[in-house]
Amino acid sequence: MKFNNEMTLTVKALSQNEAFARSVASAFFAQLNPTVEQLEDFKTAVSEAVTNSVVHAYEKSGGTIELWAGLTDNAIYIKIKDRGVGIDDVSKAMQPFLTTGQERSGMGFTVMQAFTDKLEVESAKGYTCVSMVKYANVEN
């Protein structure tokens, strides 16, 4: 696929970087002039993906999160990657209310799916990549 513009951001897997990553990704998406609702949905999905990496990927041992995004004429494609512990069973992890943390709701992937137009999750030991697509100003 050919992208009109691309960006990459790498941040430490710290909770205070979630808002920064969300802001950078949404500012990049804003180039497509999405509706306010589309932009807010996208910000929510990015927040969930980054938060999942911060909370689950490194089990408090530290690491980095990489965001890559590409713009087409009417969509943003974003990948949020970590090199953490990985997800043993992605299909199981994507079920609503399944959580590995006692203070968590288990709705992260459900929220990402609800607020994007396409969601894919790849994971293996030492790697997880959440890929999302969000369209701007088009009926889906």
N, C-alpha and C positions, 0 to 999 in steps of 0.2 A: 504494500500500500504506500502511496506517496503522500507525505505530509507537507503542509504549507509552512509549518513551524514546529519546532521541537524544543524540549527543555529537559534537563536532568537536575535533580536536587538530591544531595545525600546529607542526612542528619543523623546525629546520635539517637539511639532508641531511648529517648527521655520523654516523659509525659509533657514537659514544657515545650517540646518541639512539635507537638500535635497541632496546636493552633497556628504555628508558623508554617508548617507544611500545608495545612488547609488553606491558609491565606495565599500562599504562593500559587498553589494549584488553581484556586478560584480566580485569582488575578489573571492567570494564563488563559483560563477558559473564557474570561470576560471579553477577550479579543473577538469572540464570535457573537457578541451582543445577545447572550441568552436572556430569556425572561428571568425575572426575579425568582420565580418558583424553580426554574431549571437550575439557576445558580445556587440557590439554597439547598436543593436536593443533592447537587453535586458535592457541595461543601460537607453535607452530612455523611455522604458515602465515603469521601476521602477521610474524614475524621474517624469513622469506624475502622477503616482499613489500617490507618496509622496506629490507632489505639490498640488494635489487635496485635500488631507487631510489638509495640512497646510492652504490653501486658503479658503476652503469651510466648513470643518468639525466643527471648533470651533468658527467661527465668531469672531475672535480676542480675545476670552476668554481664550485661552491656553488649553493645553491638551497634550496627548502623541500619538505617532504613533508606532505601533508594527509591525515589519517585522519578519515573520517566513519563512524559506526556507528549503527545503529538496531536496537532490540529489538522483537520480537513476543512472543507468549506462549511460543513454543518455539524461537526462532532468533535469531541475530545476523546482521545484514547489515552488511558492512563494505566500504568503498571506500578504497583507498590510492592517492593521486594525486600525480603530480609534473609539473612543467613543464620536463622535461629534453629530451634529444635525440629521444626517441621510439624506437619499434621499427619498423624497416622492414617486417618480415614476421612478424606475431604467430604464425601457425601454425608457421612454421619455428622461431621462438624457443622455442616450447613443446615442441619435440622433446627428449627426454632426451639429455643429454650435449653439447648444442650450447652453446658458450660463446664469449663475445667476450674473456674474460680468461684469461690463461695459467695463473693460479693458481686458477681456478674449476672447479667440477665440471660445470656446465651442468644442474644438477638442480633449480634453484629453482622453476620452474613445475610440474615433476613432483611435488615435495614439496608445494607448495600444493594441487595437485589431489588428492593422496592423503590429505591431512589436513583437507579441507573437504568439504562436501556439494555445493557448486556453485562453479565458478570461471569467470570471464569476464575477458578482457583486451581493452581497447580502447587503441589507440595510433595516433598520427600525429606528424608532426614537431612537437616542442614540447609533447607531452602523452602521458601514459600513465596509465591507470586500471585497477587490479586490483580486481575486485569478487568477494567471496567470501560464501558463506552457510554457517553451521555451526549444526546443530540441537542442542538440549539435551534430554536425557532422553526421546528418542523413537526408535523403530526406523525406519530409513530404507530 
